[in-house]
Amino acid sequence: MSDAELWAAWRLWIIVATVVVLLAAGLLITILLTARGILAEAIRALNAVETIRKNTQPIWELQTTNHVAEQILQTVEAIEQKGGALVRALEGQAVKRP
């Protein structure tokens, strides 16, 4: 192999290596930009989820509200029963009086 052929082969392989390196760098840059985009969207989604959590927090408190409402209802029903018994007892005494 002559010096000219050797230099030609060397140049060819340098060009091939340069193309491979440029393609790899291009792919890595594309991956980096895509990853940054995914990160930005993930942060945006996380903020949206946090807002949704804050906005739906009162719904979870409805269980406590319902429990307290049930207790109030039971108390009112007990008062109604006792009040009804009292009214019937007073009506019964009023009828017996001449």
FENRA-V673219 format. One record per backbone hydrogen bond with DSSP energy under -1.0 kcal/mol. CO is the residue of the C=O (numbers start at 0). NH is the residue of the N-H. E is the energy in kcal/mol with one decimal. If there is no record, write none. Layout:
{{CO | NH | E} {CO | NH | E}}
This chain:
{{1 | 5 | -2.5} {2 | 6 | -2.6} {3 | 7 | -2.1} {4 | 8 | -2.7} {5 | 9 | -2.6} {6 | 10 | -2.6} {7 | 11 | -2.4} {8 | 12 | -2.5} {9 | 13 | -2.1} {10 | 14 | -2.5} {11 | 15 | -2.6} {12 | 16 | -2.7} {13 | 17 | -2.7} {14 | 18 | -2.6} {15 | 19 | -2.5} {16 | 20 | -2.7} {17 | 21 | -2.7} {18 | 22 | -2.7} {19 | 23 | -2.6} {20 | 24 | -2.8} {21 | 25 | -2.6} {22 | 26 | -2.6} {23 | 27 | -2.6} {24 | 28 | -2.6} {25 | 29 | -2.4} {26 | 30 | -2.7} {27 | 31 | -2.6} {28 | 32 | -2.7} {29 | 33 | -2.4} {30 | 34 | -2.7} {31 | 35 | -2.3} {32 | 36 | -2.1} {33 | 37 | -2.6} {34 | 38 | -2.5} {35 | 39 | -2.4} {36 | 40 | -2.4} {37 | 41 | -2.6} {38 | 42 | -2.4} {39 | 43 | -2.2} {40 | 44 | -2.7} {41 | 45 | -2.5} {42 | 46 | -2.3} {43 | 47 | -2.0} {44 | 48 | -2.6} {45 | 49 | -2.3} {46 | 50 | -2.2} {47 | 51 | -2.5} {48 | 52 | -2.7} {49 | 53 | -2.3} {50 | 54 | -2.4} {51 | 55 | -1.9} {55 | 59 | -1.0} {56 | 60 | -1.1} {58 | 61 | -1.0} {60 | 64 | -2.1} {61 | 65 | -3.2} {62 | 66 | -2.1} {63 | 67 | -2.4} {64 | 68 | -2.6} {65 | 69 | -2.2} {66 | 70 | -2.0} {67 | 71 | -2.5} {68 | 72 | -2.6} {69 | 73 | -2.5} {70 | 74 | -2.2} {71 | 75 | -2.8} {72 | 76 | -2.7} {73 | 77 | -2.2} {74 | 78 | -2.5} {75 | 79 | -2.7} {76 | 80 | -2.4} {77 | 81 | -2.4} {78 | 82 | -3.0} {79 | 83 | -2.6} {80 | 84 | -2.4} {81 | 85 | -2.2} {82 | 86 | -2.5} {83 | 87 | -2.6} {84 | 88 | -2.2} {85 | 89 | -2.6} {86 | 90 | -2.7} {87 | 91 | -2.4} {88 | 92 | -1.7} {89 | 93 | -2.1} {90 | 94 | -1.9} {91 | 95 | -1.3} {92 | 96 | -1.2}}
